[in-house]
Amino acid sequence: MSDRNETQKAPNRLIQEKSPYLIQHAYNPVDWYPWEDEAFDYARKTDRPVFLSIGYATCHWCHVMAHESFEDKDVADLLNGSFVSVKVDREERPDVDQIYMTVCQLLTKSGGWPLSVFMTPDGKPFFAGTYFPKKGRSGIPGFMDLLVQLSHLWNNDRNRLFNIGEELTRILAEHAKRRGSTQELGEETLRTAFVALSRSFDPQWGGFSKAPKFPSPHQLSFLLRWHRRDGDDTAGNMVGKTLDAMRNGGIFDQIGLGFHRYSVDDMWLVPHFEKMLYDQAMLTLSYTEASLALGEPRYAAAARDICTYVLRDMTSPEGGFYSAEDADSEGVEGKFYVWTPEEIRERLGAEDGDLFCRFYDIRPGGNFEHGTSIPRVTASLESFARRENMPPDELRLALDRGRETLFQIREQRIHPLKDDKIITAWNGLMIAALARTHQAGGKTEHLEAACRSADFLLEHLRDHDGRLFRTWRRHVLGPPGFAEDYAFLIWGLIELYETCFELRYLEAACSLNETFLDLYWDSEGKGFFFTGKENEELISRSKEFYDGAVPSSNSVAALNLLRLGRMTGDVRMEERVQEMTDAFSAELAAHPVAHTHFLCALDFMLGPAMEIVVAGNRTHEDAERMLRLVHTRFLPNKVLLLKEAGEVGELLSRTAPFTTEFPVEPGQVKAYVCRQYACRSPVSNPEEFETALV
């Protein structure tokens, strides 16, 4: 194959791809390949190193590097003349991203996107970094200089690069096998995590770090469980402070709803403006759980607001949920979301406009860049109403009218890019979130949307052997699924069954779990590999255990196994979790705050946990009341089954054989509550049942 010197008007190979991120680069003059054997075969044939660039469609600095370098003919000439260039969407291929991000962290002690890696034609890396400007500045080497230097080393000191590649590959293999001595984990492990989070807590603005601040919803979920276990209000107060500050801040889209990715400051004012589906899902879960655990209706309202955004803007006609929305529009980050007082007064009128600006901190000179303001709430509606000498209901109506008017106006602006690929894992999280929100008193459309997404995934992203695919976009499937695709979808299906009690969702969860164990379980080191037996062979087979922007696949899988084990009576699942806990105990004990979702599983293991079976027709008034009692309480360590009469009940008994012993009597409802391996006598009215839940 001969080199091609593309112009921006002639597409490269990426024009054939379905990933929005790859298509963004289809008209670069760089002779890009997608991640495929052809690229590495050509690198071997031409004796060139491989340049790997990993990013995603809504990544701001990915756009910057693309504009500076990948759209530049001089840079393209260097890449096309001396390297084979490969472009990867990290959301489509998290396995590739995970391995080479680990390399970047090993070499630079940091990471992020865009990820830039140079490697041999066998995929062994010898240099890695993130963003590089075209020409060096602020202590960052220039990308063109870097290309010249690495090309020189490849041609004149190749053994040095090979040795680095071999050593990094060896370290990756050791990293995947890591296992320290087994340590005892118990309530003290949970307490240690709570103390560490308390020390890092920001008492003024909430959250657990200095800027930049990330939501980290799994930390909030852990604290709610510790609050329930310990009874100390401190944990609950930390959660409440954080949730209030985020909901009122600029990180929340006050006009169009939904959360941006993170805040660049301490007070949650200035966000990185991209919106990710997984953030919407995880924060919906956090607000829903907080509404139950802390008894605050405003958190349930916040959860419903997030769902409104997802159902309105992030839902495909087929029922799946889109991945993300970009931070940039018209080449400027945040332009779609910001306002000036003049714009507000022009649209709402002088009196209503001034009121709106005062409430949402839209000020002369701006609270952001170029004289613009990011809407945020600086006072409660009640206190602001007192200050303005207005009835709260009148103020609420005025603000609602203003938001709706400005939303319709904003809809006429040029929108940020929407990444419309459907990712199995992130859809699983959103299914779980919508199901839980519906349980807590949400809207019927939340449950309907969760069911539509689940049905779509099970029909279109699962093959005839029961294996999952990672992505779907415009009727084209992506690569085979990864561990998080199985773990997160199983989580969603469990929540969905416990919401609507359609047995097919529990059966699908059990079936997927068996496939997951068969393809991903590490029988030697324990836990789940990120890639399965059918995935492409890479230079390392890694495991994901650290809870980052989303919980790790192993953390979610551990809690899934505990719940499915209790729902089906299969003790082998709990034995697998014990093996995982033993294998990872040293890491958990040393860094519990880095594994807070796994600590939620540990909290379940330590108990007390409950198995609840309601036996009776679901339309019976007492059955409905009993199920509602479970759904509207914060009972994180419970499983819930509905045993109905007839064929449905018989089918449940196949999945959960122990329910065979729970008879369904005509016209009656009985509830069976077992707590920490001990069962109480069945109760037959909601009042007794409510007492049994305490």
N, C-alpha and C positions, 0 to 999 in steps of 0.2 A: 504494500500500500504506500502510495506516495504522500508526502506532506501536503496539506492544503492550507493556503493562506486566506482564511475566510474574510470577507467583508461583512459589515453589519447587515447588509441586505440579503446575504446568502445564509440560510440556516445551516447549523451543524447537526450532528447526530441527535442532539437532545430534542429536536423538533418531533421525533417519533415517540417521546416519552409522555406519560400522563401526569407526572408530578408537576404541580404548578411551579415549584421551585426550579426544577430542571428546565421547564419551558421558559422561565424568565431568562435563562442563559442560552436559549436556542439560537439567538442572533448575535452572540458574542463572536468576535474574530478568533477567539481561542478555539482550537480544534478539540472540543470536549468529547469525551466518551462517557456514557453511563458506567456504573460499576458492573462489569461483565468480563468474561474470559477474553473477549476480543482485544480489550485494552491491554491486558497483561501479556497476551501472546504477541501483540505488536511491540510492546516494550522490550520483550526478549529478542524478537526478530531484529529490531533496530538498535539494540544495546543501549537503551535509554532508561534513566530513572523515571519513576511515576510521581507526578504531583497530584495529590488527593485534596480536593476542596470540599468540605462538608458544611452545610448550612441548612436553612429552612426558609420558607417563602415569606414569613412575616418578621424576619430578623433584620433589624435596622442596620447593624454594622456589616452584615452580609451585603446589603444594598450598597453601602458606602464603598466597600472593597470592589464590588462588581463594577461600579461606575468609574472608580479611579483606575482600576487595573484590568479587569477582564473585558471591558469595552474599549480598551486602549490598544491601538495597533502595535505600538512599540513593545508593550508587554506581551501581546499575543505572539509577536515574532520570536521573542525569546523562548516562550513556552513551546511554541510549535516547532522550533528548531532544535531544542535540546531535551524536551521532556514529553512524556505522554500524560495528558491531563485528564483527570477523572473527576466528575462532579457527582456528589451524593446528597440526597435529601435525608437528613438525620431522622425525620419522622417516618420515612418509608423504610429506612434501613438502620434502625437503632443498634443492630448488632455490630455493623461496621463502625458506627459512631462511637459506641461504647469502648471498643478495643483501642481505637486510635485517640480517643479522648484520654484514656488512661495513659497512653504513651505521652501525650502532651503534658499531662499533670506530672508524670515522672520526670520529664525533661525540664519543665519550666515552673513547677510547683503551682500552676494555675491552669485554667482552661476556659472554654467558652466558644462562641461561634461568631464569625466564621472560623472553622478549624482548618488549618493548613498543614499538610503532612507531606514529607518527601520520603520515598521508599524505593526499595529494589523492585525489579519485575516480579519477584516472589512475594511481594507484600510486606517485606520486613522493613520497618521504619528506621530512618537514621536522623531525621530532623523534624521538629514539629513546633508550631506556634499558632496564634490565632489571627488577629487582624494585622496586616502589614500595609502601610501607606505605599503608594507608588514610589515616592522618594522619601528617604529617611527624615524623621522629625521627632522632636521631644524624646530623644533617646531610643526610638523604635527604628530598627533598620529598614531601609527601603526595599520594597519587593523586587525591584529590578536588580539592585545590587545583590540581593540574596540569590536570585536566579543565576547571576553570573558566577558568584562564588561557589555555589553548589555544583554547577555544571563543570567548573574547573576542577573541583575535588573529584567528581565522578570520572573525569578523564585522566587525572594525574595522581590521585591518591585513593583509589577505589577501595583498597583493602581496609582503610580506616573506616569508611562508611559501612562496609560489610560487617566489620567487627562490632560497630555500634548496633547495627540491625540484629545481629545474632544475640548480643547481650540483652537488648530490649525484648526480643522474642522470648528469651529464657526467663526474664523477670516476669513477663506476662503469664507464662505457664505456671510459675511458682505462685503468682498472685491468685490465680484461679483455684489453686489447691490449698490456699491458706486455711489453716486450722490450728488454733492454739489449744492448750490444755483445757479440759472441761471444767467449768466453774459452776458453782451452785447459784441459781437465779431464783429470786423470790421477791417478796414485797419490798425488801430493802433496795433491790435494783430499781423498782418503780420510784421509791422515795429519792434515790440518788438522782434520777432524771428530773424529778420535780424540783429538787433543790437547785440543780444546775440551771433549769429554765428560770427559776425565781431570781437567780443572781444575774442573768442576762436580760431580764425583763426591763423594758422602758416604762417607768411608772407614769410618765407624762403622756406619751403617745401610744403606748401599747407596742406589741411586737417584741422580738427577742434578739435584736441586733441593732447596731448603728446602720446608717445608710450605706448601701442601698438595703431597703427592707422588703423581704419577700413574705407573702401571707403564711406559708408553711401550715396548712390546715391540719395535717396529721399531728402536729404538736398540740394544737387546740383540742383535737379529739382525745389525745392521751390525757391532757389536763382535766378534761371533763370526767374521764374515768377515774382519775386520781381524786378529784373532788368528791365523787360518789363514794369511793372506797374510804377515804380518810375523813371526810366530813369537814375539813378545814375550808373556810370560804376563800382563802388566798388563791387557790387554783382557779376557782370559778370567777373571781374578780379579775384575774389576769386575762381570762378568756373574754369576759364581757368588755373590758377596757379595749382590748385589741379589736374585737368585732365592731364595737361602736366607732372607734377611730377610723377603721378601714371603710365602713359604710358611709361615714360622713366626709371622708377625704376625697381628693382628686383621683385616687386610684380606682374609685367607683365612678362609673359614668352616670352622673346625676341626671342627665337629660335622656339618654337612651338605655340606661341600665346595663348591668354586667360589669365585671371587674377587668381592669387592665392587669398587665403581667406583674409588675412590682413598682415600688416607689423609690425614686432616686434620693429622697430626703428622709429625715426622721419622722416627719409629721404626716406622711402618706399624702402629701399634696401633689407633687409632680410625679406622674407615673412614667414608666416606659409603656407607651400607649398600645402596644399589641394586646389582643385579647385571645386567650387560648381556651379551648374547650375544657381541658383538664382542670384549669383553675376554676371555671364556672362550676364544674361538677363537685370538686373537693370543697369549695367554699359553700356551695349549697348544702352539702352534708354537714359542715361545721355549724352553719347558722341554724339548720334544722335541729341538730342535736342540742345546741345551746338553748334553743327555745323550749325544749323539753326539760333539760337538766337544770336550767336556771329560772324557768317559769316566766320568760320575757317574750311577749307576743311580737315585739318589734323585730326579733331575730327570725321568727317565722315569716314575717312580712318581707324581710330582706331576702330570704331564701326564695320566696315566690317571685320577687323582682328579678332575681338572676334567671329563674326559669322562664319568665316572660321574655327576656332577651334571647335566650337560647331557642325557644319555640318560634319566636318571630324572625330572627336573623340567622340562625345557625342550623336550621333543619332543612334537609333535602326533601324533594317531593316523594322520594322513595321511603322516607322515614328515618334514614340515618342522620347523624349530626356531623356538620362540617368541623374542620380542625381548628381554624384560627382566622383572625382578621389582623391585617398589617397595622403597624404603628404609623406608617407614612401615607400621606396622600399628596398628590402634586409634588412629590419629592421632598416634602417637609414633614418631620415627625410631629404628630399631634394637631396638625392644621385643621383636621376635620372636627376636632372636639372643643376648640377654644373660642372665646367670645370677647367682645369689647362692650362697655356700657352703651356706646352709641348704637351698636347693632341691636341690643336688647330693647332700648327705648324706642327705636324705630319700629320694631316688630310688636311690642307689647303696649306701647303708649308710655307717656312720661311717668304717670303715677304708678301704674302696675310695673313698668320697667324698672323704676328706681327701687321699688319694694323687692322685686326679684333679685336685682343686683346686690342689694344689702344682705339679703338672706344667703345668697350663694357666693358672696365675696368676689363679685365681678366688679373690679375697682378701676378708677382712672390710673393709668400707668401700668396696670395689670399685676397679677401675681405670678405670671409666667414670663414668656419671652415676647419681645417686640410689642409690648403694651397690651398683650392679650391676657385673658384670665381663664383658668381652669375652674369650673364650678365646683364648690365644696360647701359643706355646711359647718358653720362655726358656732352655732348655738342651737339648742333644742327648739322645736317649733313652739312649745309652750312658753319658754322664756323669751323668745323673739316676739311672740304675740303680746306678751306683757309689755315689752319695751316699746312696741309699736302701738300699744293701746288698742289692740284688735282682738275680737273673739277668735280663739284657736281654729274653730271650724271655718270661719270666713277666710283666715289666712291660708289654711290648707287648700281650700277651693281655689283661691287665687294662684297659689303656687302650682297646683295641678294644671290649671288652665295654661299658665305660662310655660310649663314643661312641655305640654302637648303641642302648643303652638311652635315652640322652638324646635321640638323634635321634627315636626313636619317641615319646617324651614331647613333644618340641617339635612334632611333627606334629599334636598335638592343639590347639596354640595357634592363634589367629586368624592366618592367613597374610597376608603382604603381597600387594598386587595383582599379578597376573601379566598382563603385556601380551602377549596371545596372537596378535598379528598376526605374520605370517611375512614377513620382509623379504628380498628376493632377495639383496642384497649381503651381508648378515650371514650368511645361509645359505651363500653361496659361501665365506666365510671359514671357517665351521665344517666344511664339506666338506673343505677343504684341510687343516685341523687334524686331523680324524679320519683322513684318508688317511695323513698323515705319521706320526701316532702308530702306526697299524697297521704301516706300513713298519718303524718302529724296534723292533717287537716287541710291539705292542699286541694287543688282543683282537680276535677275529673280529667281535664285535658292533660295533666301531668302524668297520670297513669296511662292514659291512651297513648301518649307520646313514647313512654317507656316501652310499652308493649309493641308499638310499631317498630321501634328501633331494634328490639330484641328479635322480632320476627324477621326483619330485614336481614340482620346479621346471620341468623341461623339458616336462612334460606340461601343467601347470596355469598356469604363469606365463610362457609363451611362446606368442605367437599364430601363426596359420598362415603369416605372413610371416617368422617367425623373430625377431620383436621381443619384448623382455621387458617385463613389468609390474613395478612396484615392490613391491607388497604383495598379500597374499592373507589374508583373514580370513573364516572361516565361509562359504566358497564365493563370496565377493565380491572381485573384483579391484580394486586401487587404480589409481593413475595410471600412465602409461607409465614405463618404467625410466629411470634416470639413468646417468651414466657409471660410477659405482661399482658399479651392479648388473651391468653387463656385465663390467667389469674383474675384480671379485671372483669372479663365477661362473666366468669363464674360468679364473682361477687355480685354483679348486677342481676344475674338470674336468681340468685338466692334471695336478694332483696325483693325482686319482682314476685317470686312465689309467695313470700311472706306478706305481700301486699294484696294480691288478687287471688291467690290460692289456686291458680291454674297449674295443674300437676305437670303439664308439659315443660314448664320452666324449671321445675325441680329436677325432672328427668334429664333435661338438657344439661343442667349444671353437673349432675352426677356423671353423665356420659362424657362431657368435656373433661371432667376431672380425671377420669380413667385414662383418656388419651394423653392428657397432660403428664400424668405420672409415668406413663409408658414411654413417652418421647423425650421428656426433659429431666426426669429424676436421676440424680447422681447416686448410684447405689454404693459407691465407695466413700466419697467425701460428704455425702448427704446434701440435701437441699436441691434446688432446681437450677440447671444450667439456663442461661438466657436463650440459647439456641437449641433446637431439637435435633433429633437424629436425621430428619429430612432436610434440615437447613444446609445451605452452602457451607463448605469447609473453609474456615478462615484460619489465620495463624494462631489463634487461641480460642478456646471455648470458655467463656467467662460466666461468672455468676453475679447477679445483682442483689445486693443486700442493704446498701445504704439507702435510707429514705430521703430523697431529694425533693425536686419540684412535685413529684408524685411519689407515693409509697413504692418501695421496691416490690418486684414480683414475688420474691420469697416472703416478704412481710405479709402481703395480701394472701398469698397461698397458704401461709400458716393459719391465718384466721379462717379462711375458707375451709380448710381441712377440719379444723375444730368444729365448725358449725355443721358441715356435712356429716361428720362423724356422729354428732349428737342427733342430727335429723334422721339418719338412716340406721343408727345403732351399730355402725361399723367401727369397731375399736382400732382397726388397723390405721385409720386416718389419724387418730390421736397419737398413735405410736410413731408415725412419720413426723409429726410435729415435735415430739420429744427428741427424735433423732436430730432434727434441724436445730432445736434449742441447744442440745449438747454440742453440736458441731460449731455453732456460732457463739457459744456462751462467752468465750474469752473476749471476743469483739464487742458483744453486747455489754458485758460488765465494764469494759474499758471506756466505751463511748455510748452510753445509753441514749443520750439526746440525739445521736445520729440515726437512731433506729426506733423512733417513737411509735410507728405503726406496728412494728413487731412487739413493742411493749403492750400495745392493745391486745395482741394475741396472748402475751404472757399474763395479762390481767384476766383474760378469759380462762386460761389454764389454772390460775391460782384460785379462781372462783370467789364467791359462789356463783355458779352458772345454773340456768334453769332450762328445762325442756318443758314446753307447754303444748298440750294437744287439746284442741276443742273438738268434741265429737258431737255432731249434729248438723242439720241443714243450715247452710250459710245464710239463708234468707230468714231464719227464725230470729225473732227480736232479741232473745237472750244471747244467741250466738253473735249477732251483730254488736251487741253491747260489750260482750266479752272481748271480741277482737279489737274493738275500739279502745277498750281499757289498755290493752297491750300496746297498741299503736301510739297512743298519746302519752305514754310514760317513757322515761329514759331508762331503758333496760338493755344496755349494750351487750350483756353476757347471757342472752337468751336465744333460744330457737323456738319457732312457732309453726305448728302443723295444724291443718284443718282436716278432720276425718269425717267424711260424709257417707251417707248410706249408699248402697248399691254398687254399681260398677266402679264409680269414681273412688269409693272407699277401698274396694278390692285392689285397684291399681296402686293406690297409695301404699297398701300393705306389701306390695312387691318391692317398692322402693324403700320403705321403712317397715320391715317385717314386724317390729315390736308393736306397731299400731293394730295388728290383727287382734290383740287382746282388748282393744277398746271398742266395745259394742256401740252401735248407733241405734237408739231406740226411737220409734216413731213419735214425733211431736215433742221430743225431749232434747235437752242439750246438757252435756256433762263436760267439765273441764278437768284435765289431769295436769297437775303441776309437780314436777320432780325438781328437786334442788340439791345440787352437789351429790348426785348418785343416790338420793333417797326420795321416794315418792310419797306424796300425801294422798289421803282419801279423795276421791273425785268430789267436785262440788257441782251443784246444779242450778245455782242462781248467780247473777252478776255481783251481788253484794258479797257473797262468800268468796267468789273468785277474786274480787278486788283485795280482800284481806289476804288471800293466799299469795298475791303478788308482792306484798310488802316484805 
